[in-house]
């Protein structure tokens, strides 16, 4: 079950990344969204991991909505 949830979360994030890639400029996607990693999904919340606190803060500030 845990492995299945991890795979579902990864698939969801992969689909979201494909959508975001069409809506953002190449450099913005490559810098801010592309490096994010999917950690988990719980209900309607997808938890992502940033490579730094700076990246996390920037993504939250600019893309949270």
N, C-alpha and C positions, 0 to 999 in steps of 0.2 A: 504494500500500500504506500509506504514512504517513497519507494522508488517510482511508483506510478505518479505520485503527486509531484515529484521532482521533474519527471519527464513532461507532465502537463504544464508546469510552470515554465520550463525551458521552451516548450513549443509555443506557449502564449507569448513569451518575451521575443522569440524569434519572429513571430508574426507581427508583433508591435514594432519591432526594429525595422522590418521591411516597409511598413506603413510610414514610419517616421523618416526613413531614408528618402522617401519621395516628397516629403513636406519640408525638409530642412536642406540648407546648402550642404554640399559635400564636406567642406571643412568643419562646419558646425556639427554635423553628424559624426564625423570621424574623431573630433576632439572630445565631444561631450557625451554623446549617446552610445556610439559604437563600443567604447570600452566598458560600459556598464555590464555587470554580470548578474544573472538571475540567481537568487538564493532560495526563494520559497514563494508559495502562493497560499493564502489563507482567505477563504471567502472571496471577496472582491478586491483583495489587497495583494499586489505583487511586490515583493521585497527585492530590491536591487542592491548591488554592492558597487561602490565607486572605488577608484584606486587611491583617492586621497580625500581628505576633508574638504579641501578647496573645490575639487570636482563635485563632490556631493552638494556643497552649498550653492555652487553655481547652477547646477542642474535643478535643484529645488527652486531657486529664485526665478529661473527663466522658463522652466518647463513643467512645473508642478501641475498647473491647471491643465 
